[in-house]
Amino acid sequence: AFYCILSHELGHFYGLPSSENPNFIKYGDSRAFSELDYFHCNDRNCVMEQVNVPGRMDLLEKALHLRKHRRLFCEYDLKTLRENLRKLYI
């Protein structure tokens, strides 16, 4: 589960989730279960989804879910991560 926390927080560090992501939860979004959902991804298969809030998976469930589906980021956040890394390191 530690890798989920690390991946999630590093995702924020590298600009995830992007507000261009259709799964991005902004203020007033009806998909938010809690204020902690804001500025996170709404995709269950993405590590950038908020965890440990009502209506969302807890951290252990999230880790097992991502491991089962063999992914960390949704397609939108992975694309943004690649773009942001390219800007920073190339």
PDB file of N, CA, C and O in Angstrom:
ATOM      1  N   ALA A   1       0.822  -1.198   0.000  1.00  0.00           N
ATOM      2  CA  ALA A   1       0.000   0.000   0.000  1.00  0.00           C
ATOM      3  C   ALA A   1       0.864   1.259   0.000  1.00  0.00           C
ATOM      4  O   ALA A   1       0.426   2.318  -0.449  1.00  0.00           O
ATOM      5  N   PHE A   2       2.105   1.138   0.511  1.00  0.00           N
ATOM      6  CA  PHE A   2       2.988   2.301   0.562  1.00  0.00           C
ATOM      7  C   PHE A   2       3.241   2.874  -0.829  1.00  0.00           C
ATOM      8  O   PHE A   2       3.309   4.092  -0.998  1.00  0.00           O
ATOM      9  N   TYR A   3       3.381   1.993  -1.830  1.00  0.00           N
ATOM     10  CA  TYR A   3       3.651   2.476  -3.185  1.00  0.00           C
ATOM     11  C   TYR A   3       2.483   3.312  -3.707  1.00  0.00           C
ATOM     12  O   TYR A   3       2.686   4.212  -4.523  1.00  0.00           O
ATOM     13  N   CYS A   4       1.268   3.028  -3.249  1.00  0.00           N
ATOM     14  CA  CYS A   4       0.108   3.824  -3.673  1.00  0.00           C
ATOM     15  C   CYS A   4       0.213   5.243  -3.127  1.00  0.00           C
ATOM     16  O   CYS A   4      -0.018   6.211  -3.852  1.00  0.00           O
ATOM     17  N   ILE A   5       0.560   5.363  -1.863  1.00  0.00           N
ATOM     18  CA  ILE A   5       0.702   6.693  -1.259  1.00  0.00           C
ATOM     19  C   ILE A   5       1.805   7.461  -1.973  1.00  0.00           C
ATOM     20  O   ILE A   5       1.623   8.617  -2.356  1.00  0.00           O
ATOM     21  N   LEU A   6       2.944   6.810  -2.146  1.00  0.00           N
ATOM     22  CA  LEU A   6       4.079   7.450  -2.798  1.00  0.00           C
ATOM     23  C   LEU A   6       3.734   7.858  -4.232  1.00  0.00           C
ATOM     24  O   LEU A   6       4.015   8.984  -4.642  1.00  0.00           O
ATOM     25  N   SER A   7       3.133   6.955  -4.986  1.00  0.00           N
ATOM     26  CA  SER A   7       2.756   7.251  -6.377  1.00  0.00           C
ATOM     27  C   SER A   7       1.750   8.389  -6.444  1.00  0.00           C
ATOM     28  O   SER A   7       1.854   9.262  -7.306  1.00  0.00           O
ATOM     29  N   HIS A   8       0.778   8.385  -5.541  1.00  0.00           N
ATOM     30  CA  HIS A   8      -0.246   9.429  -5.507  1.00  0.00           C
ATOM     31  C   HIS A   8       0.391  10.796  -5.228  1.00  0.00           C
ATOM     32  O   HIS A   8       0.136  11.764  -5.944  1.00  0.00           O
ATOM     33  N   GLU A   9       1.209  10.862  -4.197  1.00  0.00           N
ATOM     34  CA  GLU A   9       1.815  12.145  -3.819  1.00  0.00           C
ATOM     35  C   GLU A   9       2.820  12.616  -4.868  1.00  0.00           C
ATOM     36  O   GLU A   9       2.908  13.813  -5.140  1.00  0.00           O
ATOM     37  N   LEU A  10       3.576  11.695  -5.461  1.00  0.00           N
ATOM     38  CA  LEU A  10       4.467  12.079  -6.560  1.00  0.00           C
ATOM     39  C   LEU A  10       3.662  12.561  -7.761  1.00  0.00           C
ATOM     40  O   LEU A  10       4.086  13.464  -8.483  1.00  0.00           O
ATOM     41  N   GLY A  11       2.500  11.951  -7.968  1.00  0.00           N
ATOM     42  CA  GLY A  11       1.615  12.420  -9.031  1.00  0.00           C
ATOM     43  C   GLY A  11       1.241  13.876  -8.827  1.00  0.00           C
ATOM     44  O   GLY A  11       1.282  14.661  -9.774  1.00  0.00           O
ATOM     45  N   HIS A  12       0.874  14.255  -7.594  1.00  0.00           N
ATOM     46  CA  HIS A  12       0.575  15.663  -7.309  1.00  0.00           C
ATOM     47  C   HIS A  12       1.801  16.532  -7.577  1.00  0.00           C
ATOM     48  O   HIS A  12       1.689  17.608  -8.164  1.00  0.00           O
ATOM     49  N   PHE A  13       2.962  16.065  -7.150  1.00  0.00           N
ATOM     50  CA  PHE A  13       4.204  16.814  -7.350  1.00  0.00           C
ATOM     51  C   PHE A  13       4.439  17.095  -8.830  1.00  0.00           C
ATOM     52  O   PHE A  13       4.930  18.165  -9.191  1.00  0.00           O
ATOM     53  N   TYR A  14       4.093  16.145  -9.679  1.00  0.00           N
ATOM     54  CA  TYR A  14       4.292  16.296 -11.116  1.00  0.00           C
ATOM     55  C   TYR A  14       3.046  16.808 -11.850  1.00  0.00           C
ATOM     56  O   TYR A  14       2.933  16.655 -13.066  1.00  0.00           O
ATOM     57  N   GLY A  15       2.119  17.413 -11.112  1.00  0.00           N
ATOM     58  CA  GLY A  15       1.009  18.118 -11.741  1.00  0.00           C
ATOM     59  C   GLY A  15      -0.236  17.311 -12.027  1.00  0.00           C
ATOM     60  O   GLY A  15      -1.034  17.689 -12.885  1.00  0.00           O
ATOM     61  N   LEU A  16      -0.415  16.218 -11.334  1.00  0.00           N
ATOM     62  CA  LEU A  16      -1.594  15.381 -11.542  1.00  0.00           C
ATOM     63  C   LEU A  16      -2.617  15.584 -10.429  1.00  0.00           C
ATOM     64  O   LEU A  16      -2.264  15.954  -9.309  1.00  0.00           O
ATOM     65  N   PRO A  17      -3.862  15.345 -10.740  1.00  0.00           N
ATOM     66  CA  PRO A  17      -4.412  15.149 -12.067  1.00  0.00           C
ATOM     67  C   PRO A  17      -4.559  16.485 -12.769  1.00  0.00           C
ATOM     68  O   PRO A  17      -4.712  17.523 -12.126  1.00  0.00           O
ATOM     69  N   SER A  18      -4.513  16.454 -14.050  1.00  0.00           N
ATOM     70  CA  SER A  18      -4.657  17.660 -14.860  1.00  0.00           C
ATOM     71  C   SER A  18      -6.115  18.091 -14.885  1.00  0.00           C
ATOM     72  O   SER A  18      -7.019  17.256 -14.928  1.00  0.00           O
ATOM     73  N   SER A  19      -6.333  19.375 -14.860  1.00  0.00           N
ATOM     74  CA  SER A  19      -7.711  19.877 -14.962  1.00  0.00           C
ATOM     75  C   SER A  19      -8.295  19.598 -16.348  1.00  0.00           C
ATOM     76  O   SER A  19      -9.500  19.740 -16.553  1.00  0.00           O
ATOM     77  N   GLU A  20      -7.448  19.204 -17.296  1.00  0.00           N
ATOM     78  CA  GLU A  20      -7.907  18.810 -18.638  1.00  0.00           C
ATOM     79  C   GLU A  20      -8.476  17.388 -18.646  1.00  0.00           C
ATOM     80  O   GLU A  20      -9.174  16.997 -19.581  1.00  0.00           O
ATOM     81  N   ASN A  21      -8.172  16.628 -17.604  1.00  0.00           N
ATOM     82  CA  ASN A  21      -8.653  15.256 -17.473  1.00  0.00           C
ATOM     83  C   ASN A  21     -10.169  15.290 -17.251  1.00  0.00           C
ATOM     84  O   ASN A  21     -10.626  15.963 -16.328  1.00  0.00           O
ATOM     85  N   PRO A  22     -10.962  14.584 -18.069  1.00  0.00           N
ATOM     86  CA  PRO A  22     -12.414  14.590 -17.866  1.00  0.00           C
ATOM     87  C   PRO A  22     -12.840  13.983 -16.523  1.00  0.00           C
ATOM     88  O   PRO A  22     -13.980  14.161 -16.094  1.00  0.00           O
ATOM     89  N   ASN A  23     -11.933  13.275 -15.871  1.00  0.00           N
ATOM     90  CA  ASN A  23     -12.227  12.691 -14.557  1.00  0.00           C
ATOM     91  C   ASN A  23     -11.781  13.589 -13.408  1.00  0.00           C
ATOM     92  O   ASN A  23     -11.923  13.207 -12.247  1.00  0.00           O
ATOM     93  N   PHE A  24     -11.253  14.758 -13.699  1.00  0.00           N
ATOM     94  CA  PHE A  24     -10.798  15.714 -12.694  1.00  0.00           C
ATOM     95  C   PHE A  24     -11.998  16.227 -11.909  1.00  0.00           C
ATOM     96  O   PHE A  24     -12.999  16.632 -12.502  1.00  0.00           O
ATOM     97  N   ILE A  25     -11.907  16.215 -10.585  1.00  0.00           N
ATOM     98  CA  ILE A  25     -13.006  16.688  -9.734  1.00  0.00           C
ATOM     99  C   ILE A  25     -12.669  18.092  -9.250  1.00  0.00           C
ATOM    100  O   ILE A  25     -11.732  18.284  -8.476  1.00  0.00           O
ATOM    101  N   LYS A  26     -13.434  19.062  -9.710  1.00  0.00           N
ATOM    102  CA  LYS A  26     -13.213  20.453  -9.303  1.00  0.00           C
ATOM    103  C   LYS A  26     -14.291  20.861  -8.295  1.00  0.00           C
ATOM    104  O   LYS A  26     -15.243  20.117  -8.062  1.00  0.00           O
ATOM    105  N   TYR A  27     -14.134  22.038  -7.706  1.00  0.00           N
ATOM    106  CA  TYR A  27     -15.113  22.523  -6.737  1.00  0.00           C
ATOM    107  C   TYR A  27     -16.509  22.517  -7.334  1.00  0.00           C
ATOM    108  O   TYR A  27     -16.712  22.949  -8.469  1.00  0.00           O
ATOM    109  N   GLY A  28     -17.460  22.031  -6.571  1.00  0.00           N
ATOM    110  CA  GLY A  28     -18.847  21.998  -7.002  1.00  0.00           C
ATOM    111  C   GLY A  28     -19.211  20.796  -7.856  1.00  0.00           C
ATOM    112  O   GLY A  28     -20.365  20.656  -8.261  1.00  0.00           O
ATOM    113  N   ASP A  29     -18.255  19.932  -8.137  1.00  0.00           N
ATOM    114  CA  ASP A  29     -18.490  18.755  -8.973  1.00  0.00           C
ATOM    115  C   ASP A  29     -19.407  17.778  -8.233  1.00  0.00           C
ATOM    116  O   ASP A  29     -19.172  17.458  -7.068  1.00  0.00           O
ATOM    117  N   SER A  30     -20.437  17.316  -8.908  1.00  0.00           N
ATOM    118  CA  SER A  30     -21.410  16.399  -8.282  1.00  0.00           C
ATOM    119  C   SER A  30     -20.808  15.020  -8.009  1.00  0.00           C
ATOM    120  O   SER A  30     -21.402  14.230  -7.274  1.00  0.00           O
ATOM    121  N   ARG A  31     -19.648  14.717  -8.582  1.00  0.00           N
ATOM    122  CA  ARG A  31     -19.007  13.419  -8.345  1.00  0.00           C
ATOM    123  C   ARG A  31     -18.222  13.377  -7.042  1.00  0.00           C
ATOM    124  O   ARG A  31     -17.736  12.316  -6.650  1.00  0.00           O
ATOM    125  N   ALA A  32     -18.092  14.507  -6.371  1.00  0.00           N
ATOM    126  CA  ALA A  32     -17.344  14.570  -5.113  1.00  0.00           C
ATOM    127  C   ALA A  32     -18.201  14.032  -3.974  1.00  0.00           C
ATOM    128  O   ALA A  32     -19.339  14.459  -3.777  1.00  0.00           O
ATOM    129  N   PHE A  33     -17.635  13.089  -3.231  1.00  0.00           N
ATOM    130  CA  PHE A  33     -18.308  12.565  -2.040  1.00  0.00           C
ATOM    131  C   PHE A  33     -17.911  13.369  -0.810  1.00  0.00           C
ATOM    132  O   PHE A  33     -18.616  13.365   0.200  1.00  0.00           O
ATOM    133  N   SER A  34     -16.784  14.055  -0.902  1.00  0.00           N
ATOM    134  CA  SER A  34     -16.206  14.780   0.225  1.00  0.00           C
ATOM    135  C   SER A  34     -15.383  15.935  -0.339  1.00  0.00           C
ATOM    136  O   SER A  34     -14.991  15.906  -1.505  1.00  0.00           O
ATOM    137  N   GLU A  35     -15.123  16.946   0.479  1.00  0.00           N
ATOM    138  CA  GLU A  35     -14.252  18.042   0.043  1.00  0.00           C
ATOM    139  C   GLU A  35     -12.858  17.531  -0.297  1.00  0.00           C
ATOM    140  O   GLU A  35     -12.154  18.151  -1.094  1.00  0.00           O
ATOM    141  N   LEU A  36     -12.450  16.422   0.291  1.00  0.00           N
ATOM    142  CA  LEU A  36     -11.131  15.856   0.007  1.00  0.00           C
ATOM    143  C   LEU A  36     -11.035  15.293  -1.409  1.00  0.00           C
ATOM    144  O   LEU A  36      -9.932  15.049  -1.898  1.00  0.00           O
ATOM    145  N   ASP A  37     -12.169  15.084  -2.071  1.00  0.00           N
ATOM    146  CA  ASP A  37     -12.172  14.595  -3.452  1.00  0.00           C
ATOM    147  C   ASP A  37     -11.716  15.652  -4.451  1.00  0.00           C
ATOM    148  O   ASP A  37     -11.237  15.320  -5.535  1.00  0.00           O
ATOM    149  N   TYR A  38     -11.868  16.947  -4.080  1.00  0.00           N
ATOM    150  CA  TYR A  38     -11.511  18.003  -5.017  1.00  0.00           C
ATOM    151  C   TYR A  38     -10.043  17.902  -5.414  1.00  0.00           C
ATOM    152  O   TYR A  38      -9.181  17.590  -4.593  1.00  0.00           O
ATOM    153  N   PHE A  39      -9.779  18.171  -6.678  1.00  0.00           N
ATOM    154  CA  PHE A  39      -8.435  18.133  -7.269  1.00  0.00           C
ATOM    155  C   PHE A  39      -7.851  16.729  -7.278  1.00  0.00           C
ATOM    156  O   PHE A  39      -6.641  16.542  -7.150  1.00  0.00           O
ATOM    157  N   HIS A  40      -8.729  15.749  -7.432  1.00  0.00           N
ATOM    158  CA  HIS A  40      -8.338  14.352  -7.590  1.00  0.00           C
ATOM    159  C   HIS A  40      -9.053  13.781  -8.809  1.00  0.00           C
ATOM    160  O   HIS A  40      -9.918  14.431  -9.395  1.00  0.00           O
ATOM    161  N   CYS A  41      -8.689  12.578  -9.176  1.00  0.00           N
ATOM    162  CA  CYS A  41      -9.268  11.888 -10.322  1.00  0.00           C
ATOM    163  C   CYS A  41     -10.472  11.063  -9.860  1.00  0.00           C
ATOM    164  O   CYS A  41     -10.472  10.543  -8.744  1.00  0.00           O
ATOM    165  N   ASN A  42     -11.471  10.942 -10.686  1.00  0.00           N
ATOM    166  CA  ASN A  42     -12.655  10.163 -10.349  1.00  0.00           C
ATOM    167  C   ASN A  42     -12.595   8.738 -10.909  1.00  0.00           C
ATOM    168  O   ASN A  42     -13.564   7.990 -10.775  1.00  0.00           O
ATOM    169  N   ASP A  43     -11.488   8.351 -11.528  1.00  0.00           N
ATOM    170  CA  ASP A  43     -11.346   7.016 -12.125  1.00  0.00           C
ATOM    171  C   ASP A  43     -10.900   6.017 -11.059  1.00  0.00           C
ATOM    172  O   ASP A  43      -9.842   6.186 -10.452  1.00  0.00           O
ATOM    173  N   ARG A  44     -11.698   4.981 -10.831  1.00  0.00           N
ATOM    174  CA  ARG A  44     -11.366   3.962  -9.814  1.00  0.00           C
ATOM    175  C   ARG A  44     -10.063   3.241 -10.123  1.00  0.00           C
ATOM    176  O   ARG A  44      -9.417   2.702  -9.225  1.00  0.00           O
ATOM    177  N   ASN A  45      -9.678   3.233 -11.399  1.00  0.00           N
ATOM    178  CA  ASN A  45      -8.462   2.537 -11.808  1.00  0.00           C
ATOM    179  C   ASN A  45      -7.239   3.450 -11.825  1.00  0.00           C
ATOM    180  O   ASN A  45      -6.234   3.129 -12.459  1.00  0.00           O
ATOM    181  N   CYS A  46      -7.316   4.566 -11.145  1.00  0.00           N
ATOM    182  CA  CYS A  46      -6.224   5.539 -11.127  1.00  0.00           C
ATOM    183  C   CYS A  46      -5.786   5.809  -9.693  1.00  0.00           C
ATOM    184  O   CYS A  46      -6.616   5.995  -8.802  1.00  0.00           O
ATOM    185  N   VAL A  47      -4.489   5.829  -9.483  1.00  0.00           N
ATOM    186  CA  VAL A  47      -3.945   6.085  -8.151  1.00  0.00           C
ATOM    187  C   VAL A  47      -4.219   7.528  -7.701  1.00  0.00           C
ATOM    188  O   VAL A  47      -4.075   7.847  -6.521  1.00  0.00           O
ATOM    189  N   MET A  48      -4.611   8.391  -8.634  1.00  0.00           N
ATOM    190  CA  MET A  48      -4.898   9.781  -8.279  1.00  0.00           C
ATOM    191  C   MET A  48      -6.320   9.969  -7.747  1.00  0.00           C
ATOM    192  O   MET A  48      -6.726  11.091  -7.443  1.00  0.00           O
ATOM    193  N   GLU A  49      -7.069   8.886  -7.634  1.00  0.00           N
ATOM    194  CA  GLU A  49      -8.377   8.955  -6.965  1.00  0.00           C
ATOM    195  C   GLU A  49      -8.118   9.069  -5.468  1.00  0.00           C
ATOM    196  O   GLU A  49      -7.232   8.402  -4.934  1.00  0.00           O
ATOM    197  N   GLN A  50      -8.881   9.903  -4.801  1.00  0.00           N
ATOM    198  CA  GLN A  50      -8.747  10.036  -3.346  1.00  0.00           C
ATOM    199  C   GLN A  50      -9.180   8.731  -2.681  1.00  0.00           C
ATOM    200  O   GLN A  50     -10.090   8.058  -3.165  1.00  0.00           O
ATOM    201  N   VAL A  51      -8.542   8.381  -1.592  1.00  0.00           N
ATOM    202  CA  VAL A  51      -8.914   7.186  -0.829  1.00  0.00           C
ATOM    203  C   VAL A  51      -9.241   7.590   0.606  1.00  0.00           C
ATOM    204  O   VAL A  51      -9.002   8.725   1.017  1.00  0.00           O
ATOM    205  N   ASN A  52      -9.793   6.639   1.358  1.00  0.00           N
ATOM    206  CA  ASN A  52     -10.086   6.816   2.778  1.00  0.00           C
ATOM    207  C   ASN A  52     -11.071   7.945   3.057  1.00  0.00           C
ATOM    208  O   ASN A  52     -10.976   8.610   4.089  1.00  0.00           O
ATOM    209  N   VAL A  53     -12.012   8.167   2.148  1.00  0.00           N
ATOM    210  CA  VAL A  53     -13.117   9.093   2.389  1.00  0.00           C
ATOM    211  C   VAL A  53     -14.410   8.330   2.092  1.00  0.00           C
ATOM    212  O   VAL A  53     -14.394   7.374   1.316  1.00  0.00           O
ATOM    213  N   PRO A  54     -15.519   8.736   2.695  1.00  0.00           N
ATOM    214  CA  PRO A  54     -16.778   8.041   2.434  1.00  0.00           C
ATOM    215  C   PRO A  54     -17.077   7.971   0.943  1.00  0.00           C
ATOM    216  O   PRO A  54     -16.945   8.965   0.229  1.00  0.00           O
ATOM    217  N   GLY A  55     -17.482   6.791   0.477  1.00  0.00           N
ATOM    218  CA  GLY A  55     -17.819   6.593  -0.920  1.00  0.00           C
ATOM    219  C   GLY A  55     -16.650   6.152  -1.779  1.00  0.00           C
ATOM    220  O   GLY A  55     -16.836   5.836  -2.954  1.00  0.00           O
ATOM    221  N   ARG A  56     -15.450   6.125  -1.222  1.00  0.00           N
ATOM    222  CA  ARG A  56     -14.248   5.725  -1.956  1.00  0.00           C
ATOM    223  C   ARG A  56     -13.591   4.540  -1.249  1.00  0.00           C
ATOM    224  O   ARG A  56     -13.886   4.246  -0.091  1.00  0.00           O
ATOM    225  N   MET A  57     -12.694   3.865  -1.973  1.00  0.00           N
ATOM    226  CA  MET A  57     -11.973   2.732  -1.393  1.00  0.00           C
ATOM    227  C   MET A  57     -11.041   3.200  -0.289  1.00  0.00           C
ATOM    228  O   MET A  57     -10.599   4.349  -0.272  1.00  0.00           O
ATOM    229  N   ASP A  58     -10.748   2.282   0.642  1.00  0.00           N
ATOM    230  CA  ASP A  58      -9.690   2.610   1.589  1.00  0.00           C
ATOM    231  C   ASP A  58      -8.356   2.273   0.929  1.00  0.00           C
ATOM    232  O   ASP A  58      -8.329   1.690  -0.155  1.00  0.00           O
ATOM    233  N   LEU A  59      -7.266   2.631   1.570  1.00  0.00           N
ATOM    234  CA  LEU A  59      -5.951   2.503   0.952  1.00  0.00           C
ATOM    235  C   LEU A  59      -5.610   1.067   0.579  1.00  0.00           C
ATOM    236  O   LEU A  59      -5.077   0.822  -0.504  1.00  0.00           O
ATOM    237  N   LEU A  60      -5.904   0.125   1.446  1.00  0.00           N
ATOM    238  CA  LEU A  60      -5.587  -1.273   1.155  1.00  0.00           C
ATOM    239  C   LEU A  60      -6.413  -1.787  -0.024  1.00  0.00           C
ATOM    240  O   LEU A  60      -5.880  -2.459  -0.907  1.00  0.00           O
ATOM    241  N   GLU A  61      -7.706  -1.475  -0.043  1.00  0.00           N
ATOM    242  CA  GLU A  61      -8.553  -1.868  -1.184  1.00  0.00           C
ATOM    243  C   GLU A  61      -8.011  -1.284  -2.481  1.00  0.00           C
ATOM    244  O   GLU A  61      -7.975  -1.960  -3.509  1.00  0.00           O
ATOM    245  N   LYS A  62      -7.588  -0.020  -2.427  1.00  0.00           N
ATOM    246  CA  LYS A  62      -7.064   0.651  -3.618  1.00  0.00           C
ATOM    247  C   LYS A  62      -5.798  -0.049  -4.110  1.00  0.00           C
ATOM    248  O   LYS A  62      -5.648  -0.292  -5.308  1.00  0.00           O
ATOM    249  N   ALA A  63      -4.894  -0.371  -3.196  1.00  0.00           N
ATOM    250  CA  ALA A  63      -3.647  -1.044  -3.568  1.00  0.00           C
ATOM    251  C   ALA A  63      -3.938  -2.387  -4.229  1.00  0.00           C
ATOM    252  O   ALA A  63      -3.346  -2.720  -5.256  1.00  0.00           O
ATOM    253  N   LEU A  64      -4.845  -3.151  -3.642  1.00  0.00           N
ATOM    254  CA  LEU A  64      -5.195  -4.460  -4.211  1.00  0.00           C
ATOM    255  C   LEU A  64      -5.893  -4.309  -5.560  1.00  0.00           C
ATOM    256  O   LEU A  64      -5.655  -5.095  -6.478  1.00  0.00           O
ATOM    257  N   HIS A  65      -6.741  -3.313  -5.676  1.00  0.00           N
ATOM    258  CA  HIS A  65      -7.468  -3.060  -6.931  1.00  0.00           C
ATOM    259  C   HIS A  65      -6.489  -2.707  -8.053  1.00  0.00           C
ATOM    260  O   HIS A  65      -6.573  -3.260  -9.150  1.00  0.00           O
ATOM    261  N   LEU A  66      -5.571  -1.796  -7.780  1.00  0.00           N
ATOM    262  CA  LEU A  66      -4.598  -1.386  -8.807  1.00  0.00           C
ATOM    263  C   LEU A  66      -3.676  -2.537  -9.186  1.00  0.00           C
ATOM    264  O   LEU A  66      -3.324  -2.705 -10.353  1.00  0.00           O
ATOM    265  N   ARG A  67      -3.291  -3.319  -8.198  1.00  0.00           N
ATOM    266  CA  ARG A  67      -2.429  -4.476  -8.469  1.00  0.00           C
ATOM    267  C   ARG A  67      -3.155  -5.491  -9.360  1.00  0.00           C
ATOM    268  O   ARG A  67      -2.571  -6.038 -10.296  1.00  0.00           O
ATOM    269  N   LYS A  68      -4.420  -5.731  -9.058  1.00  0.00           N
ATOM    270  CA  LYS A  68      -5.222  -6.666  -9.845  1.00  0.00           C
ATOM    271  C   LYS A  68      -5.339  -6.196 -11.296  1.00  0.00           C
ATOM    272  O   LYS A  68      -5.264  -7.002 -12.223  1.00  0.00           O
ATOM    273  N   HIS A  69      -5.523  -4.891 -11.485  1.00  0.00           N
ATOM    274  CA  HIS A  69      -5.708  -4.337 -12.833  1.00  0.00           C
ATOM    275  C   HIS A  69      -4.386  -3.939 -13.495  1.00  0.00           C
ATOM    276  O   HIS A  69      -4.368  -3.474 -14.635  1.00  0.00           O
ATOM    277  N   ARG A  70      -3.290  -4.127 -12.774  1.00  0.00           N
ATOM    278  CA  ARG A  70      -1.932  -3.877 -13.300  1.00  0.00           C
ATOM    279  C   ARG A  70      -1.770  -2.496 -13.911  1.00  0.00           C
ATOM    280  O   ARG A  70      -1.294  -2.336 -15.035  1.00  0.00           O
ATOM    281  N   ARG A  71      -2.180  -1.511 -13.137  1.00  0.00           N
ATOM    282  CA  ARG A  71      -2.004  -0.132 -13.592  1.00  0.00           C
ATOM    283  C   ARG A  71      -1.914   0.786 -12.391  1.00  0.00           C
ATOM    284  O   ARG A  71      -2.314   0.424 -11.285  1.00  0.00           O
ATOM    285  N   LEU A  72      -1.388   1.968 -12.616  1.00  0.00           N
ATOM    286  CA  LEU A  72      -1.352   2.989 -11.569  1.00  0.00           C
ATOM    287  C   LEU A  72      -2.168   4.217 -11.965  1.00  0.00           C
ATOM    288  O   LEU A  72      -2.954   4.735 -11.171  1.00  0.00           O
ATOM    289  N   PHE A  73      -1.974   4.671 -13.192  1.00  0.00           N
ATOM    290  CA  PHE A  73      -2.609   5.910 -13.625  1.00  0.00           C
ATOM    291  C   PHE A  73      -3.630   5.637 -14.734  1.00  0.00           C
ATOM    292  O   PHE A  73      -3.470   4.713 -15.532  1.00  0.00           O
ATOM    293  N   CYS A  74      -4.683   6.464 -14.764  1.00  0.00           N
ATOM    294  CA  CYS A  74      -5.620   6.399 -15.885  1.00  0.00           C
ATOM    295  C   CYS A  74      -4.905   6.936 -17.122  1.00  0.00           C
ATOM    296  O   CYS A  74      -3.831   7.527 -17.012  1.00  0.00           O
ATOM    297  N   GLU A  75      -5.486   6.736 -18.274  1.00  0.00           N
ATOM    298  CA  GLU A  75      -4.838   7.150 -19.522  1.00  0.00           C
ATOM    299  C   GLU A  75      -4.581   8.654 -19.560  1.00  0.00           C
ATOM    300  O   GLU A  75      -3.567   9.085 -20.109  1.00  0.00           O
ATOM    301  N   TYR A  76      -5.469   9.459 -18.993  1.00  0.00           N
ATOM    302  CA  TYR A  76      -5.319  10.910 -19.019  1.00  0.00           C
ATOM    303  C   TYR A  76      -4.164  11.362 -18.121  1.00  0.00           C
ATOM    304  O   TYR A  76      -3.351  12.200 -18.511  1.00  0.00           O
ATOM    305  N   ASP A  77      -4.106  10.794 -16.918  1.00  0.00           N
ATOM    306  CA  ASP A  77      -3.032  11.186 -16.013  1.00  0.00           C
ATOM    307  C   ASP A  77      -1.685  10.651 -16.477  1.00  0.00           C
ATOM    308  O   ASP A  77      -0.666  11.315 -16.289  1.00  0.00           O
ATOM    309  N   LEU A  78      -1.657   9.487 -17.068  1.00  0.00           N
ATOM    310  CA  LEU A  78      -0.401   8.956 -17.604  1.00  0.00           C
ATOM    311  C   LEU A  78       0.111   9.849 -18.733  1.00  0.00           C
ATOM    312  O   LEU A  78       1.309  10.120 -18.815  1.00  0.00           O
ATOM    313  N   LYS A  79      -0.785  10.303 -19.595  1.00  0.00           N
ATOM    314  CA  LYS A  79      -0.399  11.205 -20.682  1.00  0.00           C
ATOM    315  C   LYS A  79       0.162  12.516 -20.123  1.00  0.00           C
ATOM    316  O   LYS A  79       1.196  12.997 -20.585  1.00  0.00           O
ATOM    317  N   THR A  80      -0.516  13.086 -19.136  1.00  0.00           N
ATOM    318  CA  THR A  80      -0.057  14.333 -18.519  1.00  0.00           C
ATOM    319  C   THR A  80       1.269  14.129 -17.807  1.00  0.00           C
ATOM    320  O   THR A  80       2.150  14.986 -17.877  1.00  0.00           O
ATOM    321  N   LEU A  81       1.420  13.008 -17.126  1.00  0.00           N
ATOM    322  CA  LEU A  81       2.677  12.718 -16.436  1.00  0.00           C
ATOM    323  C   LEU A  81       3.827  12.671 -17.433  1.00  0.00           C
ATOM    324  O   LEU A  81       4.885  13.252 -17.190  1.00  0.00           O
ATOM    325  N   ARG A  82       3.631  11.994 -18.534  1.00  0.00           N
ATOM    326  CA  ARG A  82       4.678  11.917 -19.571  1.00  0.00           C
ATOM    327  C   ARG A  82       5.025  13.314 -20.105  1.00  0.00           C
ATOM    328  O   ARG A  82       6.198  13.649 -20.272  1.00  0.00           O
ATOM    329  N   GLU A  83       3.998  14.115 -20.366  1.00  0.00           N
ATOM    330  CA  GLU A  83       4.226  15.471 -20.879  1.00  0.00           C
ATOM    331  C   GLU A  83       4.987  16.323 -19.864  1.00  0.00           C
ATOM    332  O   GLU A  83       5.926  17.034 -20.222  1.00  0.00           O
ATOM    333  N   ASN A  84       4.579  16.248 -18.604  1.00  0.00           N
ATOM    334  CA  ASN A  84       5.217  17.060 -17.577  1.00  0.00           C
ATOM    335  C   ASN A  84       6.650  16.610 -17.318  1.00  0.00           C
ATOM    336  O   ASN A  84       7.530  17.446 -17.109  1.00  0.00           O
ATOM    337  N   LEU A  85       6.896  15.315 -17.327  1.00  0.00           N
ATOM    338  CA  LEU A  85       8.260  14.818 -17.150  1.00  0.00           C
ATOM    339  C   LEU A  85       9.149  15.260 -18.322  1.00  0.00           C
ATOM    340  O   LEU A  85      10.308  15.624 -18.127  1.00  0.00           O
ATOM    341  N   ARG A  86       8.602  15.223 -19.516  1.00  0.00           N
ATOM    342  CA  ARG A  86       9.351  15.645 -20.695  1.00  0.00           C
ATOM    343  C   ARG A  86       9.739  17.119 -20.571  1.00  0.00           C
ATOM    344  O   ARG A  86      10.867  17.492 -20.893  1.00  0.00           O
ATOM    345  N   LYS A  87       8.801  17.963 -20.102  1.00  0.00           N
ATOM    346  CA  LYS A  87       9.083  19.386 -19.940  1.00  0.00           C
ATOM    347  C   LYS A  87      10.180  19.626 -18.899  1.00  0.00           C
ATOM    348  O   LYS A  87      11.022  20.510 -19.060  1.00  0.00           O
ATOM    349  N   LEU A  88      10.155  18.836 -17.846  1.00  0.00           N
ATOM    350  CA  LEU A  88      11.103  19.041 -16.747  1.00  0.00           C
ATOM    351  C   LEU A  88      12.497  18.488 -17.028  1.00  0.00           C
ATOM    352  O   LEU A  88      13.494  19.077 -16.611  1.00  0.00           O
ATOM    353  N   TYR A  89      12.569  17.370 -17.725  1.00  0.00           N
ATOM    354  CA  TYR A  89      13.835  16.659 -17.797  1.00  0.00           C
ATOM    355  C   TYR A  89      14.433  16.550 -19.188  1.00  0.00           C
ATOM    356  O   TYR A  89      15.485  15.933 -19.354  1.00  0.00           O
ATOM    357  N   ILE A  90      13.793  17.128 -20.185  1.00  0.00           N
ATOM    358  CA  ILE A  90      14.376  17.046 -21.533  1.00  0.00           C
ATOM    359  C   ILE A  90      14.652  18.446 -22.038  1.00  0.00           C
ATOM    360  O   ILE A  90      15.145  18.614 -23.153  1.00  0.00           O
TER     361      ILE A  90
END
